[in-house]
Structure formats: C-alpha cells, structure tokens
Amino acid sequence: MRTVPSQIVACIYRMFPNIDAPNFPPMERQHRPALAALLRLIDKIPAELLIVDPGELERFNIAVEAVRSQLDIWRDGQFPIRTVQGLDNIDILRVIVRVLRECQDEAAASNTAGLEFVQDQTYRTLLRIDLSAAHRAVAHGEWKAATVLAGSVIEALLLWVIEHIATAPERQAATAAALAANLIAAAPNANAQTWGLHELTEVSAQPPIDAITAPTTASVRLARGFRNFIHPGRAQRSGAICDQATALIALGALESVARDLRVRYP
C-alpha cells in the first residue's frame, strides 16, 4: 500500500495538533507508538513523489532518521530530541511537514515511458501520470481503473496527433481515406475535440498521417469498447464487466500507441 505526502502531513497534525505553536514541546516517550506508525507511512511514499530541492530532501532524510534514532533512544532512557545537526535548529517534525507540503500526491513512476512528442510539458506530465497510474492499477488488481485509464490516455494521445501534429490537409486526406475504406460512417466534426475514440483511431491510422501501425490499430479497436465502462448505465445494460483481460488488453493497446508515436514523431 502506497501513501502520499498529504496523507502524512494530515497524520502528523492529527498526532501533534499544536505542531505550529511557538512553544511546541519536544517529542516524548509516550509519542513512541505514534512516531513508529508515522515512520511506517513515510517508508511507503513512492520515491517519485519526493521531488524537492536536493538540500530540502537531505534535511527531510536527516529528520526522518532522527525520529528513527529517537525510537531506539527511548528503549534505554527518557531523553527527547528536538533538533539535530544539519537542520538549523528547526524542529524535526516541522522539517518533515515542510518538505512534504512541497511534494505532489501524483507523479509518474521513473520507469514510465516518455512521451516527448507531446510538446506541452504540463500536458505530457499529466498523461505520464495517468499512464503510470494505469500500470499501478494493473499491479494492484484494480481492473476497471486500469481499463478506463488506459482507454482515456489512448484517446488523449490520438487527439494530440490530430490536433497538434497532423496538418489540416493531412487530416482531410486521412479522413477521406477512412471514409473510402468504410472505416467511419461519416466525416467527423471539424472540431476534433468532439471526436470519439473510433474516429480518432481510424483517421490517425490512415495515410498521410499513419500515426499508428496496423497491429496497433487492431489492438485499439479491440480496446476502445472498454471506454464504455466509464458510463455505469451503459455498462450495466450491455452486461459488460472489467476484468484482468480487459485491463491487459487496454494497457497493451496504450503501450503500442505510445511506442508507435515515439517512432513516428521522434
């Protein structure tokens, strides 16, 4: 089970509601169970969420180890520690709170595939976070979350191609090719924001865009029906369910799309 920085901050304030007071007392032996639980939570923070200034990260690690050392000290005596060398006489718990407040609760895992063809850095970061979350959901057996997240990222990536990479003439030619091949029933709206995953897939796959290969297109066609799982009523009427198979199919299609786009738009 992972924890996120805001959870730790909230936990500290529940344990020590007067932490911001000027006369906040030092940690005492009776705090040992609470601090031991706090350390267990801190140890479960994913490394990708602890993105702060290197100096701050160093102070955070010193503070955490100071708390860990205090737990050992209390086994033999009653001596509380409040400050340690390297923390500029700032209270240990306050250092932990200050650093964690600077951290985000969401970030892409370090091994998440890059999406450098998405020039908007903020948007690229959001997509990588969702991609990472889809992988994490599969790892935790959260099949619906993985299925829906993977489908949404596929849709977002193909929309980026249509809106920001393909030129207007290329989009028109690819749309005509999809119509001629009976892959879409009618020309989609000029506003690509209104397109569904069906239109985005078929137009993106046609020349001269050729954003995704034929095998990838086939995998997206298989996965795109799973986007309906985001609508509970529609899923209930169809009797469809999310399971490991839908999650792996959707995630595999997503990875294929990302791979093709990295090759097509290096």
C-alpha positions as CSV (number, residue, x, y, z in Angstrom):
1,M,0.0,0.0,0.0
2,R,1.4,3.4,-1.0
3,T,0.9,6.6,0.9
4,V,1.1,10.2,-0.5
5,P,2.7,13.3,1.1
6,S,-0.6,15.0,2.0
7,Q,-1.7,11.9,4.0
8,I,1.5,12.1,6.0
9,V,1.0,15.8,6.7
10,A,-2.6,15.2,7.8
11,C,-1.4,12.3,10.0
12,I,1.2,14.5,11.8
13,Y,-1.4,17.2,12.5
14,R,-3.7,14.6,14.0
15,M,-0.9,13.3,16.2
16,F,0.5,16.7,17.1
17,P,-2.2,19.3,16.6
18,N,0.0,22.0,18.3
19,I,3.0,21.5,16.0
20,D,2.8,25.1,14.7
21,A,2.7,26.6,18.1
22,P,5.9,28.6,19.2
23,N,6.1,26.5,22.4
24,F,5.5,23.1,20.7
25,P,7.1,20.7,23.2
26,P,9.7,18.2,22.2
27,M,8.9,14.6,21.4
28,E,8.4,12.4,24.5
29,R,8.5,8.7,25.1
30,Q,4.7,8.5,25.1
31,H,4.8,9.5,21.5
32,R,6.8,6.4,20.5
33,P,3.8,4.4,19.1
34,A,2.6,7.3,17.0
35,L,6.0,8.1,15.7
36,A,6.7,4.4,14.8
37,A,3.4,4.4,12.8
38,L,4.4,7.6,11.2
39,L,7.7,6.2,10.0
40,R,6.0,3.2,8.5
41,L,3.8,5.5,6.5
42,I,6.8,7.6,5.4
43,D,8.6,4.5,4.2
44,K,5.7,3.8,1.9
45,I,5.9,7.1,0.0
46,P,7.0,6.3,-3.6
47,A,10.3,7.9,-4.5
48,E,8.8,9.7,-7.5
49,L,6.7,11.8,-5.1
50,L,9.7,13.1,-3.1
51,I,10.7,15.6,-5.7
52,V,12.1,18.7,-3.9
53,D,15.2,20.7,-3.8
54,P,18.2,18.4,-3.0
55,G,19.0,20.4,0.1
56,E,15.5,20.0,1.4
57,L,15.5,16.3,0.6
58,E,18.7,16.0,2.6
59,R,17.1,17.7,5.6
60,F,14.0,15.6,5.2
61,N,16.1,12.4,5.3
62,I,18.0,13.6,8.3
63,A,14.8,14.4,10.2
64,V,13.3,11.0,9.4
65,E,16.4,9.3,10.6
66,A,16.4,11.4,13.7
67,V,12.9,10.2,14.5
68,R,14.1,6.6,13.9
69,S,17.0,7.1,16.2
70,Q,14.8,8.6,18.9
71,L,12.7,5.4,18.9
72,D,15.9,3.5,19.7
73,I,17.0,6.0,22.4
74,W,13.7,5.7,24.2
75,R,14.4,2.0,24.8
76,D,17.1,3.0,27.3
77,G,16.2,6.4,28.5
78,Q,13.9,9.4,28.6
79,F,15.9,11.9,26.6
80,P,13.9,13.6,23.9
81,I,15.5,15.2,20.8
82,R,14.1,18.2,19.2
83,T,16.8,19.4,16.9
84,V,19.8,17.7,15.2
85,Q,22.9,18.9,13.4
86,G,22.2,20.0,9.9
87,L,18.6,21.2,10.4
88,D,19.4,24.8,11.5
89,N,17.7,24.2,14.9
90,I,14.3,23.7,13.2
91,D,12.1,21.2,14.9
92,I,12.4,17.7,13.4
93,L,8.7,17.1,12.8
94,R,8.3,20.6,11.3
95,V,11.0,19.8,8.8
96,I,9.1,16.7,7.7
97,V,5.9,18.6,7.4
98,R,7.5,21.5,5.4
99,V,9.2,19.2,2.9
100,L,6.1,17.0,2.4
101,R,4.0,20.1,1.8
102,E,6.2,20.9,-1.2
103,C,5.6,17.4,-2.8
104,Q,2.8,16.4,-5.1
105,D,0.5,13.4,-4.4
106,E,0.7,12.3,-8.0
107,A,3.7,11.7,-10.3
108,A,4.7,9.3,-13.0
109,A,6.9,6.4,-11.9
110,S,10.5,6.8,-13.1
111,N,10.2,3.8,-15.4
112,T,7.1,5.3,-17.2
113,A,7.6,5.7,-20.9
114,G,8.5,9.1,-22.2
115,L,6.0,11.0,-24.4
116,E,8.4,13.6,-25.8
117,F,6.3,14.1,-29.0
118,V,3.8,15.9,-26.8
119,Q,5.4,19.3,-26.8
120,D,3.2,20.8,-24.0
121,Q,5.2,19.8,-20.9
122,T,2.3,20.2,-18.5
123,Y,0.0,18.1,-20.6
124,R,2.8,15.5,-21.2
125,T,3.3,15.2,-17.4
126,L,-0.4,14.7,-16.8
127,L,-0.5,11.9,-19.5
128,R,2.5,10.2,-18.0
129,I,0.9,10.3,-14.6
130,D,-2.2,8.6,-16.0
131,L,-0.1,6.1,-17.8
132,S,1.8,5.3,-14.6
133,A,-1.5,5.1,-12.7
134,A,-2.8,2.6,-15.3
135,H,0.2,0.3,-14.7
136,R,-0.1,0.7,-11.0
137,A,-3.8,-0.2,-11.1
138,V,-3.0,-3.4,-13.0
139,A,-0.3,-4.3,-10.5
140,H,-2.9,-3.9,-7.7
141,G,-5.7,-5.8,-9.5
142,E,-7.8,-2.7,-10.0
143,W,-9.1,-3.8,-13.3
144,K,-11.8,-1.2,-14.0
145,A,-9.4,1.7,-13.1
146,A,-6.7,0.3,-15.4
147,T,-9.1,-0.3,-18.2
148,V,-10.7,3.1,-18.2
149,L,-7.4,5.0,-17.6
150,A,-5.6,3.2,-20.4
151,G,-8.5,4.0,-22.8
152,S,-8.5,7.6,-21.8
153,V,-4.8,8.0,-22.4
154,I,-5.1,6.4,-25.8
155,E,-7.8,8.8,-26.7
156,A,-5.7,11.8,-25.4
157,L,-2.6,10.7,-27.4
158,L,-4.5,10.3,-30.7
159,L,-6.3,13.6,-30.1
160,W,-2.9,15.2,-29.7
161,V,-1.8,13.8,-33.0
162,I,-4.9,15.0,-34.8
163,E,-4.9,18.5,-33.3
164,H,-1.2,19.3,-32.9
165,I,0.8,17.2,-35.2
166,A,-1.2,16.4,-38.3
167,T,-1.7,19.4,-40.7
168,A,-5.2,20.4,-41.9
169,P,-4.5,18.9,-45.4
170,E,-3.2,15.7,-43.8
171,R,-6.3,15.4,-41.6
172,Q,-8.6,15.9,-44.6
173,A,-6.8,13.3,-46.7
174,A,-6.7,10.8,-43.8
175,T,-10.4,11.4,-43.2
176,A,-11.2,10.8,-46.9
177,A,-9.2,7.6,-46.8
178,A,-11.1,6.3,-43.8
179,L,-14.4,7.2,-45.4
180,A,-13.4,5.4,-48.7
181,A,-12.4,2.3,-46.7
182,N,-15.8,2.4,-44.8
183,L,-13.9,2.7,-41.5
184,I,-16.1,5.6,-40.5
185,A,-19.7,6.2,-41.5
186,A,-19.4,10.0,-42.0
187,A,-16.8,12.8,-41.9
188,P,-16.4,13.8,-38.2
189,N,-16.9,17.3,-36.9
190,A,-14.3,19.9,-37.8
191,N,-13.6,20.2,-34.1
192,A,-11.6,17.2,-33.2
193,Q,-12.4,17.7,-29.5
194,T,-15.8,16.2,-30.3
195,W,-14.4,13.0,-31.9
196,G,-14.7,9.7,-30.2
197,L,-12.0,7.1,-29.9
198,H,-13.4,5.4,-33.0
199,E,-12.8,8.4,-35.3
200,L,-9.5,9.3,-33.7
201,T,-8.3,5.7,-34.2
202,E,-9.3,5.3,-37.8
203,V,-8.2,8.7,-39.1
204,S,-4.9,8.6,-37.2
205,A,-4.1,5.2,-38.8
206,Q,-4.7,6.4,-42.4
207,P,-2.2,8.0,-44.8
208,P,-0.8,10.5,-44.9
209,I,-0.9,10.7,-41.1
210,D,0.0,7.0,-40.5
211,A,0.5,7.7,-36.8
212,I,-0.1,4.1,-35.7
213,T,0.6,0.8,-37.4
214,A,-2.0,-1.8,-38.5
215,P,-1.3,-4.1,-35.5
216,T,-1.7,-1.2,-33.1
217,T,-4.9,-0.1,-34.8
218,A,-6.3,-3.6,-34.4
219,S,-5.4,-3.6,-30.7
220,V,-7.0,-0.2,-30.2
221,R,-10.2,-1.3,-32.0
222,L,-10.4,-4.2,-29.6
223,A,-9.9,-2.0,-26.5
224,R,-12.0,1.0,-27.5
225,G,-15.3,-0.6,-26.5
226,F,-13.9,-0.7,-22.9
227,R,-14.3,3.1,-22.8
228,N,-18.0,2.5,-22.2
229,F,-17.1,1.2,-18.8
230,I,-16.8,4.8,-17.7
231,H,-20.6,5.1,-18.1
232,P,-22.1,2.8,-15.4
233,G,-25.5,2.7,-17.0
234,R,-24.3,1.7,-20.4
235,A,-22.0,-1.0,-18.9
236,Q,-24.9,-2.3,-16.9
237,R,-27.2,-2.5,-20.0
238,S,-24.6,-4.3,-22.0
239,G,-23.7,-6.7,-19.2
240,A,-20.0,-5.9,-19.7
241,I,-17.5,-6.3,-16.9
242,C,-14.0,-5.2,-16.3
243,D,-11.6,-7.9,-15.5
244,Q,-7.9,-8.7,-15.9
245,A,-8.3,-9.4,-19.6
246,T,-9.9,-6.0,-20.4
247,A,-7.2,-4.3,-18.3
248,L,-4.3,-6.0,-20.0
249,I,-5.8,-5.5,-23.5
250,A,-6.4,-1.8,-22.9
251,L,-2.9,-1.3,-21.3
252,G,-1.3,-3.3,-24.2
253,A,-3.0,-1.1,-26.7
254,L,-1.9,2.0,-24.9
255,E,1.7,0.9,-24.8
256,S,1.5,0.1,-28.6
257,V,0.1,3.5,-29.3
258,A,2.9,5.2,-27.3
259,R,5.6,3.1,-29.0
260,D,4.3,3.9,-32.5
261,L,4.1,7.6,-31.8
262,R,7.6,7.7,-30.3
263,V,8.8,6.1,-33.5
264,R,6.7,8.2,-35.9
265,Y,7.5,11.5,-34.1
266,P,11.0,11.2,-32.6
